Amino acid sequence: LITPGGASYGALILQNERHVRVGLAEKLAVFRAAKLPVIFVGTVPEGESGYADHERRSQRIRELLQGAQSVPSVSDAVAELGKVVQPNLHFSNASVPFIEKRLGSVDAFFPTQP
């Protein structure tokens, strides 16, 4: 997954998103078909977030995301990621929260507040 700004991601995690727009579900289906790991924490989206033509759009979302599985927690999502994506950074002791940003050909790591 590469954003318009050039950032690249090896996986996508959505947490507790019960309702999404059909357009997002279509993108998620394309990502899944392209073998990008898409991990749902808590629940797989099951319906349209808007009101217009809600039932038809909700059915389309269920069709697009058919077969998708969810994991119960973020730690389970991280464990799933470990099966398919190699981390860029390892900690030998306690972990430090950080944001990773690719700047050209450089991987930059910015520590954050817990």
Secondary structure as GFF3:
##gff-version 3
##sequence-region A 1 114
A	DSSP	beta_strand	12	15	.	.	.	ID=ss1
A	DSSP	beta_strand	19	20	.	.	.	ID=ss2
A	DSSP	alpha_helix	22	33	.	.	.	ID=ss3
A	DSSP	beta_strand	38	41	.	.	.	ID=ss4
A	DSSP	beta_strand	47	48	.	.	.	ID=ss5
A	DSSP	alpha_helix	54	64	.	.	.	ID=ss6
A	DSSP	beta_strand	70	71	.	.	.	ID=ss7
A	DSSP	alpha_helix	74	84	.	.	.	ID=ss8
A	DSSP	beta_strand	98	103	.	.	.	ID=ss9
A	DSSP	beta_strand	106	111	.	.	.	ID=ss10
###
